[in-house]
Amino acid sequence: MSEEAPSRKRGHKLEAAILEAAWAELSESGWRGFTIQGVAKRARTGKASIYARWPTKALLVHASAQMVGSQLPRPVLSTGHLAEDLAATLTAASEYLSGPFAEALHAITEALRMDPTAPAIDAATEEIRIVADIIRAAQAAGELGPGAVPRSVTHCGFALLNYHLMTRRTPPDPDEIESIARDVWAPAIRASLPCAD
C-alpha cells in the first residue's frame, strides 16, 4: 500500500489541519483508540510535527476540542433570572460535552491522573465567562448583591456536570440539571453575593 504524499501545509494551516485530524480521530476512535500516528496520517504530516506543537496526546486533544468548541454557537443565557440562566448554561455545556467532547474530557482527566506533573488544563474558560455575564445580569436585576464570586463557586455547576459525565459517561437529564442549578449552584452564588436587607 502506498503512503500518501506529505502535506505541504505550513504554519497555521498545518496546525489547523492537525487539529481537525485529531478531532476526526477522536470522534471515530475515542480516547482509547486515539493515536498520534492516526492523526499524522489523517493530516498527512509527520509525528514529529505534531509532537513539536503538542508534546502529549491530552494537550493535542484539548487544543482540538477548543478549536471545535470555539466554532459552536453560544446562546444568550444572561436574562437576569439566576437559576434559570444557570440551568440553561448547564444544558448547553452538557450538549457541548457529549460525544467527542466527553472523550476529550476523559483524555484530559486521565492524563492528569497518570501524570500529576502535567500542566493543568482549564477546559471551562468560555463557560466561566458566560457565568460571569449571568452574575452581572442578576446583579443588575437586583437578585444578587455587589461583589465577586469565588472561583470555586463559579466552577461549582460545571464540576458537578463533569463528575456526572466521568462517573456515568452520560449527560445528566433535564431534571438533574435543574436540581444542580436550583438547589446547589444558585444558592452558593446567592450566599456569596447576598442582597442588602
Summary of the structure (lengths in Angstrom):
residues: 197
radius of gyration: 19.6
end to end distance: 76.2
largest distance: 76.2
contacts: 572
relative contact order: 0.12
helix: 66%
strand: 0%
